[in-house]
Amino acid sequence: MSLLHLPGHSPGSIGFYFTSTALLFCGDVIMRESIGRTDLPGGSYEVLKQSIQKKVYALPESVTLLSGHGPKTTVAWEKKYNPFVPYEN
């Protein structure tokens, strides 16, 4: 298990990445075709976007994302369909 620091929704946002099962428990960082709120104290859209683009999108595309809200998704799906955080090669 790896702990990923994923600030943006809140300064202390984290994800738990289980390489053996290709699962990322990501809380309110990223959800199916959406992202967590950034309008609360300590939140920042730009910081959240960087966390997702540099850390979440860097994971294998087959990784399943389990968020705090909504259905599960994958890194591949979010790279293609998330309108809030475009995938940049």
C-alpha positions as CSV (number, residue, x, y, z in Angstrom):
1,M,0.0,0.0,0.0
2,S,1.2,3.5,-0.9
3,L,0.0,6.7,0.6
4,L,-0.4,9.5,-1.9
5,H,-0.6,13.2,-0.8
6,L,-3.4,14.6,-3.0
7,P,-4.1,18.2,-1.9
8,G,-6.6,20.5,-3.5
9,H,-10.0,19.5,-2.1
10,S,-8.3,20.1,1.3
11,P,-4.6,20.6,2.1
12,G,-4.4,17.2,3.8
13,S,-6.3,15.1,1.2
14,I,-4.7,11.7,0.7
15,G,-5.3,8.5,-1.3
16,F,-4.5,4.9,-0.4
17,Y,-3.1,3.0,-3.4
18,F,-3.1,-0.7,-3.3
19,T,-0.8,-1.9,-6.1
20,S,-1.7,-5.6,-5.7
21,T,-5.4,-5.0,-6.4
22,A,-5.0,-1.9,-8.5
23,L,-7.3,0.2,-6.3
24,L,-7.0,3.8,-5.2
25,F,-9.2,5.0,-2.4
26,C,-9.3,8.7,-3.3
27,G,-12.0,10.2,-1.0
28,D,-13.2,13.5,-2.5
29,V,-10.3,14.2,-4.7
30,I,-11.8,12.8,-7.9
31,M,-15.1,11.1,-8.7
32,R,-16.6,9.7,-11.8
33,E,-16.5,12.6,-14.3
34,S,-16.2,15.1,-11.5
35,I,-13.9,16.4,-8.7
36,G,-14.2,17.4,-5.1
37,R,-15.2,20.8,-4.0
38,T,-12.5,23.4,-3.8
39,D,-14.5,26.4,-2.5
40,L,-14.0,25.4,1.1
41,P,-11.3,26.8,3.4
42,G,-7.9,25.4,2.2
43,G,-9.2,24.2,-1.1
44,S,-7.7,25.1,-4.4
45,Y,-8.8,24.1,-7.9
46,E,-5.3,24.6,-9.3
47,V,-3.7,22.5,-6.6
48,L,-6.3,19.8,-7.1
49,K,-5.8,19.8,-10.8
50,Q,-2.1,19.3,-10.3
51,S,-2.6,16.5,-7.9
52,I,-4.9,14.6,-10.3
53,Q,-2.8,15.3,-13.4
54,K,0.6,14.5,-11.8
55,K,-0.3,11.7,-9.4
56,V,-3.7,10.1,-10.2
57,Y,-3.3,10.2,-14.0
58,A,0.2,8.8,-13.7
59,L,-1.1,5.6,-12.3
60,P,-1.8,2.7,-14.7
61,E,-5.0,3.2,-16.6
62,S,-6.5,0.0,-15.2
63,V,-6.5,1.3,-11.7
64,T,-10.0,1.5,-10.2
65,L,-10.8,4.8,-8.4
66,L,-13.0,4.5,-5.3
67,S,-14.2,7.9,-4.2
68,G,-16.2,9.2,-1.3
69,H,-19.3,9.7,-3.6
70,G,-20.8,8.0,-6.6
71,P,-19.9,5.0,-8.6
72,K,-16.4,3.6,-9.1
73,T,-14.4,4.7,-12.1
74,T,-10.9,4.1,-13.6
75,V,-7.9,6.2,-14.4
76,A,-8.5,5.5,-18.1
77,W,-12.1,6.7,-17.9
78,E,-11.3,9.9,-16.1
79,K,-8.5,10.8,-18.5
80,K,-11.0,10.5,-21.3
81,Y,-14.2,11.9,-19.8
82,N,-13.5,14.1,-16.8
83,P,-14.4,17.7,-17.9
84,F,-12.9,19.3,-14.9
85,V,-9.3,17.9,-15.2
86,P,-8.2,17.4,-18.8
87,Y,-5.5,14.8,-19.4
88,E,-2.4,16.5,-20.7
89,N,0.3,14.2,-22.2
